Amino acid sequence: MSTAPPPRAWRRYTPAQTVIHTAARVALAAITIWMLARLGVTWEYVADAPSQVADLLGRMFPPEWSFIGALVDPLVQTINIATLGTAIAVVLAIPIAFLAARNTTPNRATYGLGRLVMVVSRSVDTLIWALIFIIVVGPGSLAGVLAVAVRSIGFVSKLFAEGIEEIDAGQVEAVAATGASRGQTLLYAIVPQVRPVFTGVCIYRWDINVRESTVLGIVGAGGLGFALNEAILGLEWSRVGLILVVVLGVVVISEAVSAFLRKRVT
């Protein structure tokens, strides 16, 4: 009487796949170790970091609440930098978006120009733009507004262009078939379709810019970051703690406001 063969044990990988995965893990670990070695990390400082963080938090809290009055003007500057920068970016991004959208751009040259503006704007961080505009217009809130605006143009115009490219071409053809001019077609067939996208992108970018504006003052572009930098340089850690609490509050409120507005427009 013959006996049935024993059931085969299930394995997730074949022996060859197991060897490949093991080799990949070893290679990844080796690359990670090599990168850490190239960073020049002082591991003695890393080991002492927890005690340093605890000491720093002990210096910052409780915050110096009596200093809150001096933060009103920097807080207003921060909100103004974010709002004005976003408004300027939206105004400039709209024509760039229509140039960078395949279905609305006049020709390849204008398409390439629009895409080039997007890349240049998005490839440079806001702090770098702030340093550039501080040299051009001097330190202060104006440099912050310009930095936020120029950095936001690429982000806003890219999302605008993607929204334009996704419109229903049938509505555009229907309006054009009535004998409407190019401007009328744009106004009555394209703009109504992309208005919700435009509104949502504007609110979202304003929320991002509020967060970025809180640190621009570190390089001299005004706002809460300037007060934070002064407090750090003066080793006034209780004031640093207060400023960080205010920054956190601003970010939380801006997130709540942007979520409310996005809900209302969608």
Buried (B, 14 or more C-beta within 10 A) or exposed (E): EEEEEEEEEEEEEEEEEEEEEEEEEEEEEEEEEEEEEEEEEEEEEEEEEEEEEEEEEEEBBEBBEEBBEEBEEBBEBBBBBBBBBBBBBBEBBBEBBBBBBEEBBEEEEBBEBBBEBBEEBBEBEBBEBBBBBBEEEEBBBBBBBBBBBBBBBBBBBBBBBBBBBEBEEEBBEEBBEEEBEEEEBBEBBBBEBBEEBBBBBBBBBBBBBBBBBBBBBBBBBBBBBBBBBBBBEEEBBBBBBBBBBBBEEBBEEBEEBBEEBBEEEE
